[in-house]
Amino acid sequence: MIKTEMLVFGKKENAILPIIDLLNNHQDWVLTTASNDEEAIEKFHQRNFDMVVLAGDINNEEERKLRKIFTLQNPDIIILKQQNDNDNFWGNEIIAALDKQRHDKRPSFSFVDDALKNAGLNIHVQ
């Protein structure tokens, strides 16, 4: 099974630990943590992440900077910022975002069957 790579970024340990505890409950998620924006950028360039999770202690300026850098390198990256401390909501939001991304990346096929387009069948129904 392919594991989902996540980068978790938070400046304060007390802000990032609850997120790590929640995300570690899923066996198919691999976590990498960063404690400052430069470290987060460096780790993002080193690995191919599917999602970036920002702790609630990140200010708006840092968030905008990271979103711009990350989406320039990987337009399909999912970036979520913790808005509340409700663990169930937070976990469900992450799962929903991953499911949506998988659904959007699923290939679709469309074809037209014109095998009998030029067949000269002279059938008359009376």
TIFI-42817 format. One record per residue (C-alpha): residue number from 1; x, y, z. Coordinates in steps of 0.25 Angstrom, whole numbers, always signed. Layout:
N
+-----+-------+-------+-------+
!   k !     X !     Y !     Z !
+-----+-------+-------+-------+
! NUM !     X !     Y !     Z !
...
+-----+-------+-------+-------+
END
This chain:
126
+-----+-------+-------+-------+
!   k !     X !     Y !     Z !
+-----+-------+-------+-------+
!   1 !    +0 !    +0 !    +0 !
!   2 !    +5 !   +14 !    -3 !
!   3 !    +7 !   +22 !    +9 !
!   4 !    +2 !   +37 !   +10 !
!   5 !   +14 !   +46 !   +13 !
!   6 !   +11 !   +58 !   +22 !
!   7 !   +19 !   +70 !   +26 !
!   8 !   +14 !   +75 !   +40 !
!   9 !   +19 !   +90 !   +43 !
!  10 !   +17 !   +97 !   +56 !
!  11 !   +26 !  +106 !   +64 !
!  12 !   +23 !  +102 !   +78 !
!  13 !   +23 !   +88 !   +83 !
!  14 !   +10 !   +89 !   +90 !
!  15 !    +3 !   +93 !   +77 !
!  16 !    +9 !   +82 !   +69 !
!  17 !    +9 !   +70 !   +79 !
!  18 !    -7 !   +68 !   +78 !
!  19 !    -6 !   +68 !   +63 !
!  20 !    +5 !   +58 !   +63 !
!  21 !    -2 !   +49 !   +73 !
!  22 !   -15 !   +49 !   +64 !
!  23 !    -8 !   +47 !   +51 !
!  24 !    +1 !   +35 !   +57 !
!  25 !   -12 !   +27 !   +59 !
!  26 !   -13 !   +25 !   +44 !
!  27 !    -3 !   +14 !   +40 !
!  28 !    -3 !   +18 !   +25 !
!  29 !    +2 !   +32 !   +28 !
!  30 !   +17 !   +36 !   +29 !
!  31 !   +20 !   +49 !   +37 !
!  32 !   +31 !   +58 !   +36 !
!  33 !   +32 !   +70 !   +45 !
!  34 !   +38 !   +84 !   +44 !
!  35 !   +39 !   +95 !   +55 !
!  36 !   +42 !  +107 !   +47 !
!  37 !   +38 !  +112 !   +33 !
!  38 !   +52 !  +110 !   +27 !
!  39 !   +53 !   +96 !   +32 !
!  40 !   +39 !   +93 !   +26 !
!  41 !   +43 !   +98 !   +12 !
!  42 !   +56 !   +90 !   +13 !
!  43 !   +49 !   +77 !   +16 !
!  44 !   +38 !   +80 !    +6 !
!  45 !   +49 !   +81 !    -5 !
!  46 !   +55 !   +68 !    -1 !
!  47 !   +43 !   +59 !    -1 !
!  48 !   +30 !   +58 !    -9 !
!  49 !   +19 !   +61 !    +1 !
!  50 !    +4 !   +59 !    -1 !
!  51 !    +0 !   +68 !    +9 !
!  52 !    +5 !   +80 !   +18 !
!  53 !    -2 !   +81 !   +32 !
!  54 !    +0 !   +95 !   +39 !
!  55 !    -2 !   +96 !   +54 !
!  56 !   -11 !  +107 !   +59 !
!  57 !    +2 !  +115 !   +64 !
!  58 !    +6 !  +119 !   +50 !
!  59 !    +3 !  +134 !   +47 !
!  60 !    -4 !  +138 !   +34 !
!  61 !    +9 !  +144 !   +27 !
!  62 !   +17 !  +131 !   +29 !
!  63 !    +5 !  +123 !   +24 !
!  64 !    +4 !  +131 !   +11 !
!  65 !   +19 !  +130 !    +9 !
!  66 !   +18 !  +115 !   +11 !
!  67 !    +6 !  +113 !    +2 !
!  68 !   +12 !  +121 !    -9 !
!  69 !   +25 !  +113 !    -9 !
!  70 !   +19 !   +99 !    -7 !
!  71 !    +8 !  +101 !   -18 !
!  72 !   +19 !  +106 !   -28 !
!  73 !   +27 !   +94 !   -26 !
!  74 !   +15 !   +84 !   -25 !
!  75 !    +1 !   +90 !   -30 !
!  76 !    -6 !   +78 !   -25 !
!  77 !    -1 !   +79 !   -11 !
!  78 !   -12 !   +79 !    +0 !
!  79 !    -9 !   +90 !   +11 !
!  80 !   -18 !   +90 !   +23 !
!  81 !   -17 !   +99 !   +35 !
!  82 !   -22 !   +95 !   +49 !
!  83 !   -34 !  +104 !   +52 !
!  84 !   -39 !   +97 !   +65 !
!  85 !   -35 !   +87 !   +75 !
!  86 !   -46 !   +77 !   +72 !
!  87 !   -39 !   +64 !   +69 !
!  88 !   -50 !   +57 !   +62 !
!  89 !   -53 !   +69 !   +52 !
!  90 !   -38 !   +71 !   +49 !
!  91 !   -36 !   +56 !   +46 !
!  92 !   -49 !   +56 !   +37 !
!  93 !   -44 !   +68 !   +30 !
!  94 !   -31 !   +62 !   +27 !
!  95 !   -37 !   +49 !   +22 !
!  96 !   -48 !   +57 !   +13 !
!  97 !   -37 !   +65 !    +7 !
!  98 !   -29 !   +52 !    +3 !
!  99 !   -41 !   +45 !    -2 !
! 100 !   -44 !   +57 !   -11 !
! 101 !   -30 !   +58 !   -16 !
! 102 !   -30 !   +43 !   -20 !
! 103 !   -44 !   +45 !   -26 !
! 104 !   -39 !   +57 !   -34 !
! 105 !   -27 !   +49 !   -39 !
! 106 !   -34 !   +37 !   -43 !
! 107 !   -33 !   +35 !   -58 !
! 108 !   -46 !   +36 !   -66 !
! 109 !   -49 !   +30 !   -80 !
! 110 !   -58 !   +34 !   -91 !
! 111 !   -59 !   +28 !  -105 !
! 112 !   -69 !   +27 !  -116 !
! 113 !   -72 !   +14 !  -123 !
! 114 !   -74 !   +17 !  -138 !
! 115 !   -71 !    +3 !  -143 !
! 116 !   -84 !    +3 !  -151 !
! 117 !   -84 !   +17 !  -155 !
! 118 !   -81 !   +15 !  -170 !
! 119 !   -87 !    +1 !  -170 !
! 120 !   -97 !    +1 !  -182 !
! 121 !  -108 !    -8 !  -175 !
! 122 !  -121 !    -7 !  -183 !
! 123 !  -131 !   -11 !  -172 !
! 124 !  -145 !    -7 !  -174 !
! 125 !  -156 !    -9 !  -163 !
! 126 !  -170 !   -11 !  -168 !
+-----+-------+-------+-------+
END
